[in-house]
C-alpha cells in the first residue's frame, strides 16, 4: 500500500480512505470488478461515498498506471490491478473474467511486431467462451 500512496502523491493526487479501500478491493480479487460492483461492496462501510467517487478514483488509478481498464463487451468497464499486459478470458454466459497465463503467448508480441513492423507498446487480448461452471 506504501507504493500505492506514493504513486498517488507523486501524481499530485489525494490519498483518501475511500481510494485506499477501492484499490484494496482490486488488489485482493481476481474477479475484475466493475465500478458498480466495487461501489456495492464498499457502500455498507462508506455510506456517504457515491458511485461517482468510485468512477473518479478508478480514472485516477488508470491515469497513474495503477490499474488497467478492461472493455469486455459489457455496458461498463472492468478493472484489474495487475497492470502487466496479459490476456483475459470471458464467459459468455455468466460474464466471469479470468486471467490467462501470459507465458502461453510469450512470443506473440514479437511475432506481431515482426509481421506488421509496428512498435508495440501495449496489448489487450480477450478470449470468449464458456467457463467450467457454465459448460
N, CA, C and O atoms as CSV, one atom per row, in Angstrom:
chain,resi,resn,atom,element,x,y,z
A,1,UNK,N,N,0.823,-1.194,0.000
A,1,UNK,CA,C,0.000,0.000,0.000
A,1,UNK,C,C,0.873,1.266,0.000
A,1,UNK,O,O,0.435,2.323,-0.454
A,2,UNK,N,N,2.105,1.152,0.509
A,2,UNK,CA,C,3.003,2.311,0.515
A,2,UNK,C,C,3.293,2.786,-0.905
A,2,UNK,O,O,3.324,3.987,-1.176
A,3,UNK,N,N,3.503,1.830,-1.806
A,3,UNK,CA,C,3.776,2.178,-3.196
A,3,UNK,C,C,2.566,2.864,-3.833
A,3,UNK,O,O,2.710,3.808,-4.610
A,4,UNK,N,N,1.369,2.372,-3.491
A,4,UNK,CA,C,0.126,2.965,-3.988
A,4,UNK,C,C,0.016,4.425,-3.549
A,4,UNK,O,O,-0.217,5.309,-4.374
A,5,UNK,N,N,0.184,4.673,-2.253
A,5,UNK,CA,C,0.053,6.040,-1.748
A,5,UNK,C,C,1.149,6.947,-2.313
A,5,UNK,O,O,0.896,8.114,-2.611
A,6,UNK,N,N,2.358,6.417,-2.460
A,6,UNK,CA,C,3.447,7.194,-3.042
A,6,UNK,C,C,3.130,7.550,-4.490
A,6,UNK,O,O,3.349,8.686,-4.912
A,7,UNK,N,N,2.623,6.598,-5.245
A,7,UNK,CA,C,2.287,6.856,-6.653
A,7,UNK,C,C,1.222,7.934,-6.767
A,7,UNK,O,O,1.340,8.837,-7.596
A,8,UNK,N,N,0.183,7.850,-5.943
A,8,UNK,CA,C,-0.856,8.889,-5.980
A,8,UNK,C,C,-0.255,10.258,-5.660
A,8,UNK,O,O,-0.506,11.236,-6.364
A,9,UNK,N,N,0.534,10.316,-4.600
A,9,UNK,CA,C,1.136,11.603,-4.206
A,9,UNK,C,C,2.078,12.127,-5.292
A,9,UNK,O,O,2.106,13.326,-5.571
A,10,UNK,N,N,2.851,11.218,-5.906
A,10,UNK,CA,C,3.764,11.622,-6.976
A,10,UNK,C,C,3.012,12.222,-8.163
A,10,UNK,O,O,3.549,13.060,-8.887
A,11,UNK,N,N,1.756,11.783,-8.356
A,11,UNK,CA,C,0.915,12.311,-9.437
A,11,UNK,C,C,0.062,13.490,-8.964
A,11,UNK,O,O,-0.826,13.944,-9.685
A,12,UNK,N,N,0.330,13.982,-7.760
A,12,UNK,CA,C,-0.388,15.135,-7.233
A,12,UNK,C,C,-1.827,14.850,-6.861
A,12,UNK,O,O,-2.671,15.745,-6.891
A,13,UNK,N,N,-2.112,13.595,-6.506
A,13,UNK,CA,C,-3.479,13.190,-6.194
A,13,UNK,C,C,-3.630,12.888,-4.711
A,13,UNK,O,O,-2.691,12.434,-4.057
A,14,UNK,N,N,-4.816,13.144,-4.193
A,14,UNK,CA,C,-5.105,12.918,-2.785
A,14,UNK,C,C,-5.177,11.431,-2.455
A,14,UNK,O,O,-5.636,10.617,-3.257
A,15,UNK,N,N,-4.714,11.105,-1.267
A,15,UNK,CA,C,-4.863,9.762,-0.725
A,15,UNK,C,C,-5.984,9.843,0.306
A,15,UNK,O,O,-5.853,10.514,1.329
A,16,UNK,N,N,-7.089,9.148,0.024
A,16,UNK,CA,C,-8.245,9.171,0.923
A,16,UNK,C,C,-8.564,7.748,1.374
A,16,UNK,O,O,-8.164,6.787,0.718
A,17,UNK,N,N,-9.273,7.608,2.475
A,17,UNK,CA,C,-9.666,6.258,2.908
A,17,UNK,C,C,-10.484,5.522,1.845
A,17,UNK,O,O,-10.356,4.307,1.693
A,18,UNK,N,N,-11.325,6.255,1.111
A,18,UNK,CA,C,-12.136,5.628,0.070
A,18,UNK,C,C,-11.259,5.113,-1.069
A,18,UNK,O,O,-11.475,4.007,-1.566
A,19,UNK,N,N,-10.284,5.897,-1.480
A,19,UNK,CA,C,-9.384,5.452,-2.552
A,19,UNK,C,C,-8.572,4.246,-2.112
A,19,UNK,O,O,-8.353,3.319,-2.892
A,20,UNK,N,N,-8.128,4.259,-0.868
A,20,UNK,CA,C,-7.387,3.103,-0.345
A,20,UNK,C,C,-8.280,1.864,-0.356
A,20,UNK,O,O,-7.826,0.785,-0.736
A,21,UNK,N,N,-9.529,2.000,0.048
A,21,UNK,CA,C,-10.465,0.864,0.080
A,21,UNK,C,C,-10.757,0.344,-1.323
A,21,UNK,O,O,-10.821,-0.867,-1.534
A,22,UNK,N,N,-10.933,1.241,-2.274
A,22,UNK,CA,C,-11.204,0.839,-3.662
A,22,UNK,C,C,-10.016,0.061,-4.209
A,22,UNK,O,O,-10.184,-1.004,-4.803
A,23,UNK,N,N,-8.819,0.592,-4.008
A,23,UNK,CA,C,-7.622,-0.076,-4.515
A,23,UNK,C,C,-7.394,-1.409,-3.798
A,23,UNK,O,O,-6.955,-2.378,-4.416
A,24,UNK,N,N,-7.689,-1.459,-2.511
A,24,UNK,CA,C,-7.544,-2.699,-1.740
A,24,UNK,C,C,-8.437,-3.800,-2.315
A,24,UNK,O,O,-8.019,-4.954,-2.405
A,25,UNK,N,N,-9.648,-3.452,-2.699
A,25,UNK,CA,C,-10.539,-4.448,-3.323
A,25,UNK,C,C,-9.901,-4.983,-4.595
A,25,UNK,O,O,-9.890,-6.193,-4.823
A,26,UNK,N,N,-9.374,-4.097,-5.421
A,26,UNK,CA,C,-8.772,-4.527,-6.685
A,26,UNK,C,C,-7.519,-5.371,-6.473
A,26,UNK,O,O,-7.259,-6.303,-7.233
A,27,UNK,N,N,-6.757,-5.048,-5.456
A,27,UNK,CA,C,-5.534,-5.800,-5.183
A,27,UNK,C,C,-5.817,-7.193,-4.634
A,27,UNK,O,O,-4.991,-8.096,-4.765
A,28,UNK,N,N,-6.976,-7.365,-4.022
A,28,UNK,CA,C,-7.277,-8.626,-3.340
A,28,UNK,C,C,-8.381,-9.428,-3.998
A,28,UNK,O,O,-9.085,-10.186,-3.330
A,29,UNK,N,N,-8.539,-9.266,-5.314
A,29,UNK,CA,C,-9.524,-10.046,-6.036
A,29,UNK,C,C,-8.977,-10.440,-7.394
A,29,UNK,O,O,-8.111,-9.766,-7.953
A,30,UNK,N,N,-9.487,-11.527,-7.910
A,30,UNK,CA,C,-9.177,-11.930,-9.279
A,30,UNK,C,C,-10.423,-11.810,-10.152
A,30,UNK,O,O,-10.443,-12.290,-11.285
A,31,UNK,N,N,-11.460,-11.168,-9.620
A,31,UNK,CA,C,-12.755,-11.097,-10.301
A,31,UNK,C,C,-12.860,-9.998,-11.360
A,31,UNK,O,O,-13.805,-10.019,-12.148
A,32,UNK,N,N,-11.945,-9.054,-11.412
A,32,UNK,CA,C,-12.012,-7.960,-12.375
A,32,UNK,C,C,-13.349,-7.226,-12.251
A,32,UNK,O,O,-14.143,-7.229,-13.193
A,33,UNK,N,N,-13.605,-6.599,-11.104
A,33,UNK,CA,C,-14.917,-5.982,-10.864
A,33,UNK,C,C,-15.129,-4.693,-11.654
A,33,UNK,O,O,-14.178,-4.028,-12.064
A,34,UNK,N,N,-16.394,-4.363,-11.854
A,34,UNK,CA,C,-16.774,-3.073,-12.435
A,34,UNK,C,C,-16.854,-2.046,-11.307
A,34,UNK,O,O,-16.784,-2.405,-10.131
A,35,UNK,N,N,-16.998,-0.784,-11.662
A,35,UNK,CA,C,-17.152,0.270,-10.659
A,35,UNK,C,C,-18.386,0.022,-9.801
A,35,UNK,O,O,-18.369,0.257,-8.592
A,36,UNK,N,N,-19.452,-0.451,-10.430
A,36,UNK,CA,C,-20.696,-0.705,-9.706
A,36,UNK,C,C,-20.525,-1.805,-8.654
A,36,UNK,O,O,-21.052,-1.696,-7.546
A,37,UNK,N,N,-19.795,-2.853,-8.999
A,37,UNK,CA,C,-19.548,-3.949,-8.058
A,37,UNK,C,C,-18.705,-3.442,-6.882
A,37,UNK,O,O,-18.985,-3.766,-5.728
A,38,UNK,N,N,-17.694,-2.662,-7.174
A,38,UNK,CA,C,-16.850,-2.098,-6.110
A,38,UNK,C,C,-17.690,-1.218,-5.198
A,38,UNK,O,O,-17.585,-1.302,-3.974
A,39,UNK,N,N,-18.520,-0.375,-5.794
A,39,UNK,CA,C,-19.383,0.518,-5.020
A,39,UNK,C,C,-20.298,-0.272,-4.087
A,39,UNK,O,O,-20.436,0.076,-2.914
A,40,UNK,N,N,-20.917,-1.322,-4.593
A,40,UNK,CA,C,-21.832,-2.130,-3.772
A,40,UNK,C,C,-21.102,-2.808,-2.614
A,40,UNK,O,O,-21.674,-2.970,-1.536
A,41,UNK,N,N,-19.848,-3.206,-2.822
A,41,UNK,CA,C,-19.071,-3.825,-1.747
A,41,UNK,C,C,-18.696,-2.819,-0.663
A,41,UNK,O,O,-18.631,-3.162,0.518
A,42,UNK,N,N,-18.453,-1.586,-1.070
A,42,UNK,CA,C,-17.979,-0.581,-0.117
A,42,UNK,C,C,-19.090,0.272,0.486
A,42,UNK,O,O,-18.866,0.922,1.507
A,43,UNK,N,N,-20.271,0.292,-0.107
A,43,UNK,CA,C,-21.365,1.144,0.379
A,43,UNK,C,C,-21.709,0.914,1.858
A,43,UNK,O,O,-21.955,1.888,2.569
A,44,UNK,N,N,-21.736,-0.333,2.348
A,44,UNK,CA,C,-22.026,-0.512,3.777
A,44,UNK,C,C,-20.951,0.071,4.696
A,44,UNK,O,O,-21.250,0.482,5.818
A,45,UNK,N,N,-19.718,0.108,4.231
A,45,UNK,CA,C,-18.607,0.614,5.037
A,45,UNK,C,C,-18.483,2.135,4.913
A,45,UNK,O,O,-18.154,2.820,5.882
A,46,UNK,N,N,-18.749,2.652,3.713
A,46,UNK,CA,C,-18.661,4.088,3.425
A,46,UNK,C,C,-20.011,4.569,2.885
A,46,UNK,O,O,-20.139,4.811,1.685
A,47,UNK,N,N,-21.016,4.711,3.748
A,47,UNK,CA,C,-22.368,5.044,3.277
A,47,UNK,C,C,-22.482,6.409,2.600
A,47,UNK,O,O,-23.431,6.636,1.849
A,48,UNK,N,N,-21.551,7.311,2.843
A,48,UNK,CA,C,-21.621,8.625,2.196
A,48,UNK,C,C,-20.856,8.672,0.870
A,48,UNK,O,O,-20.890,9.683,0.169
A,49,UNK,N,N,-20.172,7.589,0.530
A,49,UNK,CA,C,-19.426,7.539,-0.720
A,49,UNK,C,C,-20.397,7.342,-1.881
A,49,UNK,O,O,-21.337,6.553,-1.786
A,50,UNK,N,N,-20.167,8.059,-2.969
A,50,UNK,CA,C,-21.036,7.938,-4.138
A,50,UNK,C,C,-20.392,7.045,-5.194
A,50,UNK,O,O,-19.191,6.774,-5.156
A,51,UNK,N,N,-21.214,6.597,-6.130
A,51,UNK,CA,C,-20.704,5.829,-7.263
A,51,UNK,C,C,-19.748,6.700,-8.077
A,51,UNK,O,O,-18.773,6.196,-8.635
A,52,UNK,N,N,-20.019,7.998,-8.147
A,52,UNK,CA,C,-19.132,8.922,-8.864
A,52,UNK,C,C,-17.732,8.930,-8.258
A,52,UNK,O,O,-16.746,9.049,-8.984
A,53,UNK,N,N,-17.637,8.806,-6.943
A,53,UNK,CA,C,-16.333,8.748,-6.274
A,53,UNK,C,C,-15.548,7.523,-6.738
A,53,UNK,O,O,-14.341,7.594,-6.967
A,54,UNK,N,N,-16.254,6.397,-6.873
A,54,UNK,CA,C,-15.595,5.171,-7.342
A,54,UNK,C,C,-15.091,5.374,-8.767
A,54,UNK,O,O,-13.942,5.053,-9.070
A,55,UNK,N,N,-15.944,5.907,-9.647
A,55,UNK,CA,C,-15.535,6.147,-11.028
A,55,UNK,C,C,-14.353,7.112,-11.106
A,55,UNK,O,O,-13.405,6.868,-11.851
A,56,UNK,N,N,-14.401,8.198,-10.348
A,56,UNK,CA,C,-13.310,9.173,-10.363
A,56,UNK,C,C,-12.023,8.559,-9.844
A,56,UNK,O,O,-10.947,8.810,-10.388
A,57,UNK,N,N,-12.126,7.762,-8.802
A,57,UNK,CA,C,-10.936,7.103,-8.240
A,57,UNK,C,C,-10.336,6.138,-9.239
A,57,UNK,O,O,-9.117,6.105,-9.407
A,58,UNK,N,N,-11.164,5.350,-9.907
A,58,UNK,CA,C,-10.672,4.402,-10.898
A,58,UNK,C,C,-9.994,5.131,-12.053
A,58,UNK,O,O,-8.987,4.661,-12.582
A,59,UNK,N,N,-10.540,6.269,-12.442
A,59,UNK,CA,C,-9.926,7.062,-13.501
A,59,UNK,C,C,-8.553,7.576,-13.053
A,59,UNK,O,O,-7.599,7.565,-13.831
A,60,UNK,N,N,-8.459,8.024,-11.805
A,60,UNK,CA,C,-7.181,8.469,-11.236
A,60,UNK,C,C,-6.181,7.316,-11.233
A,60,UNK,O,O,-5.023,7.490,-11.614
A,61,UNK,N,N,-6.632,6.141,-10.801
A,61,UNK,CA,C,-5.747,4.971,-10.753
A,61,UNK,C,C,-5.257,4.608,-12.146
A,61,UNK,O,O,-4.087,4.274,-12.334
A,62,UNK,N,N,-6.161,4.677,-13.124
A,62,UNK,CA,C,-5.800,4.340,-14.504
A,62,UNK,C,C,-4.753,5.322,-15.019
A,62,UNK,O,O,-3.762,4.908,-15.621
A,63,UNK,N,N,-4.959,6.610,-14.792
A,63,UNK,CA,C,-4.003,7.631,-15.251
A,63,UNK,C,C,-2.649,7.492,-14.573
A,63,UNK,O,O,-1.619,7.822,-15.161
A,64,UNK,N,N,-2.648,7.004,-13.336
A,64,UNK,CA,C,-1.398,6.819,-12.593
A,64,UNK,C,C,-0.734,5.477,-12.906
A,64,UNK,O,O,0.350,5.189,-12.399
A,65,UNK,N,N,-1.379,4.654,-13.740
A,65,UNK,CA,C,-0.813,3.351,-14.101
A,65,UNK,C,C,-0.966,2.301,-13.026
A,65,UNK,O,O,-0.223,1.319,-13.008
A,66,UNK,N,N,-1.924,2.492,-12.123
A,66,UNK,CA,C,-2.125,1.551,-11.019
A,66,UNK,C,C,-3.119,0.440,-11.350
A,66,UNK,O,O,-3.112,-0.610,-10.707
A,67,UNK,N,N,-3.967,0.663,-12.340
A,67,UNK,CA,C,-4.933,-0.353,-12.769
A,67,UNK,C,C,-5.030,-0.315,-14.283
A,67,UNK,O,O,-4.653,0.664,-14.928
A,68,UNK,N,N,-5.541,-1.400,-14.831
A,68,UNK,CA,C,-5.886,-1.378,-16.245
A,68,UNK,C,C,-7.393,-1.512,-16.383
A,68,UNK,O,O,-8.052,-2.192,-15.597
A,69,UNK,N,N,-7.914,-0.855,-17.389
A,69,UNK,CA,C,-9.343,-0.855,-17.663
A,69,UNK,C,C,-9.601,-1.888,-18.756
A,69,UNK,O,O,-8.936,-1.890,-19.792
A,70,UNK,N,N,-10.568,-2.758,-18.517
A,70,UNK,CA,C,-10.888,-3.813,-19.461
A,70,UNK,C,C,-12.242,-3.551,-20.097
A,70,UNK,O,O,-13.229,-3.311,-19.402
A,71,UNK,N,N,-12.281,-3.599,-21.418
A,71,UNK,CA,C,-13.538,-3.485,-22.145
A,71,UNK,C,C,-13.868,-4.874,-22.662
A,71,UNK,O,O,-13.374,-5.290,-23.710
A,72,UNK,N,N,-14.702,-5.586,-21.925
A,72,UNK,CA,C,-15.005,-6.976,-22.271
A,72,UNK,C,C,-16.367,-7.113,-22.959
A,72,UNK,O,O,-16.950,-8.197,-22.982
A,73,UNK,N,N,-16.865,-6.018,-23.514
A,73,UNK,CA,C,-18.101,-6.073,-24.282
A,73,UNK,C,C,-19.357,-5.892,-23.461
A,73,UNK,O,O,-20.446,-6.239,-23.916
A,74,UNK,N,N,-19.230,-5.358,-22.264
A,74,UNK,CA,C,-20.391,-5.089,-21.427
A,74,UNK,C,C,-20.689,-3.598,-21.471
A,74,UNK,O,O,-19.992,-2.842,-22.147
A,75,UNK,N,N,-21.713,-3.178,-20.760
A,75,UNK,CA,C,-22.075,-1.760,-20.744
A,75,UNK,C,C,-21.137,-0.933,-19.855
A,75,UNK,O,O,-21.171,0.296,-19.902
A,76,UNK,N,N,-20.311,-1.589,-19.056
A,76,UNK,CA,C,-19.352,-0.872,-18.212
A,76,UNK,C,C,-18.003,-1.580,-18.263
A,76,UNK,O,O,-17.909,-2.753,-18.623
A,77,UNK,N,N,-16.968,-0.842,-17.895
A,77,UNK,CA,C,-15.625,-1.399,-17.891
A,77,UNK,C,C,-15.392,-2.237,-16.643
A,77,UNK,O,O,-16.081,-2.077,-15.636
A,78,UNK,N,N,-14.416,-3.129,-16.723
A,78,UNK,CA,C,-13.922,-3.881,-15.578
A,78,UNK,C,C,-12.525,-3.364,-15.278
A,78,UNK,O,O,-11.894,-2.720,-16.116
A,79,UNK,N,N,-12.043,-3.657,-14.055
A,79,UNK,CA,C,-10.746,-3.134,-13.639
A,79,UNK,C,C,-9.878,-4.239,-13.067
A,79,UNK,O,O,-10.363,-5.165,-12.418
A,80,UNK,N,N,-8.574,-4.119,-13.325
A,80,UNK,CA,C,-7.602,-5.128,-12.925
A,80,UNK,C,C,-6.386,-4.411,-12.351
A,80,UNK,O,O,-5.807,-3.546,-13.008
A,81,UNK,N,N,-5.998,-4.765,-11.132
A,81,UNK,CA,C,-4.821,-4.167,-10.510
A,81,UNK,C,C,-3.524,-4.748,-11.070
A,81,UNK,O,O,-2.447,-4.196,-10.842
A,82,UNK,N,N,-3.621,-5.848,-11.793
A,82,UNK,CA,C,-2.450,-6.406,-12.456
A,82,UNK,C,C,-2.264,-5.615,-13.751
A,82,UNK,O,O,-2.974,-5.843,-14.731
A,83,UNK,N,N,-1.315,-4.694,-13.752
A,83,UNK,CA,C,-1.150,-3.788,-14.887
A,83,UNK,C,C,-0.223,-4.323,-15.973
A,83,UNK,O,O,-0.043,-3.680,-17.007
A,84,UNK,N,N,0.359,-5.484,-15.748
A,84,UNK,CA,C,1.186,-6.093,-16.790
A,84,UNK,C,C,0.270,-6.587,-17.901
A,84,UNK,O,O,-0.809,-7.116,-17.635
A,85,UNK,N,N,0.706,-6.411,-19.150
A,85,UNK,CA,C,-0.104,-6.897,-20.267
A,85,UNK,C,C,-0.277,-8.400,-20.145
A,85,UNK,O,O,0.698,-9.150,-20.096
A,86,UNK,N,N,-1.526,-8.826,-20.095
A,86,UNK,CA,C,-1.821,-10.254,-20.039
A,86,UNK,C,C,-3.210,-10.486,-20.617
A,86,UNK,O,O,-4.073,-9.613,-20.523
A,87,UNK,N,N,-3.438,-11.660,-21.216
A,87,UNK,CA,C,-4.732,-11.958,-21.820
A,87,UNK,C,C,-5.803,-12.257,-20.765
A,87,UNK,O,O,-5.500,-12.623,-19.630
A,88,UNK,N,N,-7.044,-12.093,-21.171
A,88,UNK,CA,C,-8.200,-12.397,-20.325
A,88,UNK,C,C,-9.155,-13.316,-21.081
A,88,UNK,O,O,-9.206,-13.314,-22.311
A,89,UNK,N,N,-9.905,-14.098,-20.317
A,89,UNK,CA,C,-10.926,-14.957,-20.900
A,89,UNK,C,C,-12.249,-14.641,-20.212
A,89,UNK,O,O,-12.317,-14.530,-18.988
A,90,UNK,N,N,-13.296,-14.499,-21.019
A,90,UNK,CA,C,-14.595,-14.053,-20.529
A,90,UNK,C,C,-15.647,-15.098,-20.826
A,90,UNK,O,O,-15.747,-15.574,-21.957
A,91,UNK,N,N,-16.438,-15.463,-19.818
A,91,UNK,CA,C,-17.539,-16.402,-20.021
A,91,UNK,C,C,-18.706,-15.641,-20.656
A,91,UNK,O,O,-19.116,-14.593,-20.156
A,92,UNK,N,N,-19.226,-16.167,-21.743
A,92,UNK,CA,C,-20.313,-15.501,-22.462
A,92,UNK,C,C,-21.675,-15.715,-21.805
A,92,UNK,O,O,-22.673,-15.138,-22.238
A,93,UNK,N,N,-21.718,-16.541,-20.763
A,93,UNK,CA,C,-22.983,-16.775,-20.054
A,93,UNK,C,C,-23.020,-15.988,-18.745
A,93,UNK,O,O,-23.904,-15.153,-18.553
A,94,UNK,N,N,-22.071,-16.243,-17.843
A,94,UNK,CA,C,-22.086,-15.591,-16.524
A,94,UNK,C,C,-21.229,-14.326,-16.476
A,94,UNK,O,O,-21.257,-13.600,-15.482
A,95,UNK,N,N,-20.470,-14.056,-17.535
A,95,UNK,CA,C,-19.640,-12.856,-17.677
A,95,UNK,C,C,-18.457,-12.811,-16.710
A,95,UNK,O,O,-17.905,-11.741,-16.453
A,96,UNK,N,N,-18.072,-13.960,-16.178
A,96,UNK,CA,C,-16.873,-14.054,-15.345
A,96,UNK,C,C,-15.659,-13.719,-16.212
A,96,UNK,O,O,-15.607,-14.097,-17.382
A,97,UNK,N,N,-14.688,-13.011,-15.640
A,97,UNK,CA,C,-13.463,-12.656,-16.347
A,97,UNK,C,C,-12.287,-13.241,-15.570
A,97,UNK,O,O,-12.145,-13.004,-14.370
A,98,UNK,N,N,-11.458,-13.999,-16.256
A,98,UNK,CA,C,-10.273,-14.601,-15.644
A,98,UNK,C,C,-9.025,-14.191,-16.413
A,98,UNK,O,O,-9.085,-13.851,-17.595
A,99,UNK,N,N,-7.903,-14.230,-15.723
A,99,UNK,CA,C,-6.615,-14.022,-16.378
A,99,UNK,C,C,-6.214,-15.308,-17.079
A,99,UNK,O,O,-6.557,-16.403,-16.635
A,100,UNK,N,N,-5.485,-15.166,-18.179
A,100,UNK,CA,C,-4.901,-16.307,-18.875
A,100,UNK,C,C,-3.402,-16.236,-18.627
A,100,UNK,O,O,-2.811,-15.159,-18.708
A,101,UNK,N,N,-2.796,-17.349,-18.331
A,101,UNK,CA,C,-1.347,-17.412,-18.099
A,101,UNK,C,C,-0.640,-16.740,-19.267
A,101,UNK,O,O,-0.750,-17.184,-20.410
A,102,UNK,N,N,0.090,-15.664,-18.971
A,102,UNK,CA,C,0.706,-14.892,-20.047
A,102,UNK,C,C,1.883,-15.608,-20.709
A,102,UNK,O,O,2.258,-15.254,-21.826
A,103,UNK,N,N,2.464,-16.590,-20.060
A,103,UNK,CA,C,3.575,-17.332,-20.643
A,103,UNK,C,C,3.195,-18.075,-21.917
A,103,UNK,O,O,4.053,-18.359,-22.752
A,104,UNK,N,N,1.912,-18.390,-22.067
A,104,UNK,CA,C,1.427,-19.086,-23.263
A,104,UNK,C,C,1.720,-18.254,-24.512
A,104,UNK,O,O,1.971,-18.802,-25.585
A,105,UNK,N,N,1.686,-16.937,-24.367
A,105,UNK,CA,C,1.833,-16.048,-25.507
A,105,UNK,C,C,3.127,-15.246,-25.450
A,105,UNK,O,O,3.183,-14.128,-25.962
A,106,UNK,N,N,4.152,-15.795,-24.844
A,106,UNK,CA,C,5.380,-15.033,-24.620
A,106,UNK,C,C,5.992,-14.505,-25.906
A,106,UNK,O,O,6.630,-13.452,-25.889
A,107,UNK,N,N,5.819,-15.197,-27.008
A,107,UNK,CA,C,6.424,-14.747,-28.264
A,107,UNK,C,C,5.420,-14.069,-29.197
A,107,UNK,O,O,5.780,-13.685,-30.310
A,108,UNK,N,N,4.170,-13.917,-28.762
A,108,UNK,CA,C,3.142,-13.345,-29.633
A,108,UNK,C,C,3.447,-11.898,-30.012
A,108,UNK,O,O,3.316,-11.532,-31.180
A,109,UNK,N,N,3.848,-11.077,-29.060
A,109,UNK,CA,C,4.136,-9.667,-29.351
A,109,UNK,C,C,5.288,-9.562,-30.346
A,109,UNK,O,O,5.240,-8.748,-31.268
A,110,UNK,N,N,6.318,-10.378,-30.163
A,110,UNK,CA,C,7.447,-10.360,-31.107
A,110,UNK,C,C,6.996,-10.764,-32.502
A,110,UNK,O,O,7.422,-10.166,-33.490
A,111,UNK,N,N,6.137,-11.776,-32.590
A,111,UNK,CA,C,5.640,-12.226,-33.902
A,111,UNK,C,C,4.804,-11.137,-34.572
A,111,UNK,O,O,4.974,-10.864,-35.760
A,112,UNK,N,N,3.902,-10.516,-33.809
A,112,UNK,CA,C,3.071,-9.450,-34.371
A,112,UNK,C,C,3.952,-8.274,-34.789
A,112,UNK,O,O,3.752,-7.686,-35.852
A,113,UNK,N,N,4.922,-7.940,-33.952
A,113,UNK,CA,C,5.828,-6.839,-34.269
A,113,UNK,C,C,6.586,-7.109,-35.565
A,113,UNK,O,O,6.668,-6.234,-36.427
A,114,UNK,N,N,7.135,-8.296,-35.710
A,114,UNK,CA,C,7.914,-8.599,-36.913
A,114,UNK,C,C,7.014,-8.706,-38.149
A,114,UNK,O,O,7.445,-8.357,-39.248
A,115,UNK,N,N,5.796,-9.174,-37.992
A,115,UNK,CA,C,4.877,-9.319,-39.125
A,115,UNK,C,C,4.347,-7.968,-39.596
A,115,UNK,O,O,4.168,-7.755,-40.795
A,116,UNK,N,N,4.094,-7.052,-38.656
A,116,UNK,CA,C,3.470,-5.772,-39.004
A,116,UNK,C,C,4.455,-4.616,-39.062
A,116,UNK,O,O,4.151,-3.567,-39.630
A,117,UNK,N,N,5.641,-4.802,-38.475
A,117,UNK,CA,C,6.654,-3.763,-38.348
A,117,UNK,C,C,6.187,-2.610,-37.460
A,117,UNK,O,O,6.737,-1.511,-37.534
A,118,UNK,N,N,5.191,-2.849,-36.633
A,118,UNK,CA,C,4.760,-1.874,-35.629
A,118,UNK,C,C,5.717,-1.935,-34.447
A,118,UNK,O,O,6.384,-2.945,-34.224
A,119,UNK,N,N,5.775,-0.867,-33.711
A,119,UNK,CA,C,6.478,-0.854,-32.434
A,119,UNK,C,C,5.395,-0.942,-31.358
A,119,UNK,O,O,4.779,0.067,-31.013
A,120,UNK,N,N,5.168,-2.117,-30.842
A,120,UNK,CA,C,4.053,-2.365,-29.921
A,120,UNK,C,C,4.444,-1.924,-28.518
A,120,UNK,O,O,5.495,-2.308,-28.005
A,121,UNK,N,N,3.586,-1.109,-27.901
A,121,UNK,CA,C,3.869,-0.652,-26.545
A,121,UNK,C,C,2.894,-1.223,-25.528
A,121,UNK,O,O,3.168,-1.166,-24.330
A,122,UNK,N,N,1.778,-1.766,-25.958
A,122,UNK,CA,C,0.872,-2.484,-25.063
A,122,UNK,C,C,-0.081,-3.302,-25.907
A,122,UNK,O,O,-0.209,-3.090,-27.113
A,123,UNK,N,N,-0.752,-4.248,-25.250
A,123,UNK,CA,C,-1.717,-5.091,-25.959
A,123,UNK,C,C,-2.807,-5.512,-25.002
A,123,UNK,O,O,-2.598,-5.581,-23.791
A,124,UNK,N,N,-3.979,-5.795,-25.559
A,124,UNK,CA,C,-5.069,-6.391,-24.800
A,124,UNK,C,C,-5.629,-7.504,-25.660
A,124,UNK,O,O,-6.010,-7.288,-26.810
A,125,UNK,N,N,-5.674,-8.689,-25.092
A,125,UNK,CA,C,-6.139,-9.854,-25.824
A,125,UNK,C,C,-7.249,-10.510,-25.012
A,125,UNK,O,O,-7.073,-10.817,-23.833
A,126,UNK,N,N,-8.397,-10.721,-25.660
A,126,UNK,CA,C,-9.555,-11.320,-24.994
A,126,UNK,C,C,-9.968,-12.598,-25.712
A,126,UNK,O,O,-9.956,-12.681,-26.941
A,127,UNK,N,N,-10.330,-13.581,-24.913
A,127,UNK,CA,C,-10.923,-14.809,-25.419
A,127,UNK,C,C,-12.324,-14.907,-24.825
A,127,UNK,O,O,-12.550,-14.484,-23.691
A,128,UNK,N,N,-13.253,-15.456,-25.575
A,128,UNK,CA,C,-14.630,-15.605,-25.111
A,128,UNK,C,C,-15.039,-17.063,-25.228
A,128,UNK,O,O,-14.721,-17.727,-26.215
A,129,UNK,N,N,-15.741,-17.557,-24.223
A,129,UNK,CA,C,-16.201,-18.940,-24.223
A,129,UNK,C,C,-17.049,-19.209,-22.995
A,129,UNK,O,O,-17.558,-18.286,-22.359
A,130,UNK,N,N,-17.194,-20.489,-22.671
A,130,UNK,CA,C,-17.959,-20.902,-21.515
A,130,UNK,C,C,-17.012,-21.344,-20.408
A,130,UNK,O,O,-16.121,-22.162,-20.636
A,131,UNK,N,N,-17.206,-20.801,-19.207
A,131,UNK,CA,C,-16.385,-21.194,-18.060
A,131,UNK,C,C,-16.773,-22.621,-17.639
A,131,UNK,O,O,-17.809,-23.130,-18.069
A,132,UNK,N,N,-15.957,-23.260,-16.810
A,132,UNK,CA,C,-16.270,-24.622,-16.380
A,132,UNK,C,C,-17.634,-24.752,-15.707
A,132,UNK,O,O,-18.298,-25.777,-15.862
A,133,UNK,N,N,-18.064,-23.728,-14.961
A,133,UNK,CA,C,-19.362,-23.802,-14.269
A,133,UNK,C,C,-20.531,-23.696,-15.249
A,133,UNK,O,O,-21.595,-24.260,-14.994
A,134,UNK,N,N,-20.356,-22.989,-16.354
A,134,UNK,CA,C,-21.461,-22.777,-17.311
A,134,UNK,C,C,-21.474,-23.794,-18.439
A,134,UNK,O,O,-22.438,-23.839,-19.204
A,135,UNK,N,N,-20.445,-24.606,-18.568
A,135,UNK,CA,C,-20.387,-25.603,-19.660
A,135,UNK,C,C,-21.507,-26.603,-19.564
A,135,UNK,O,O,-21.604,-27.503,-20.398
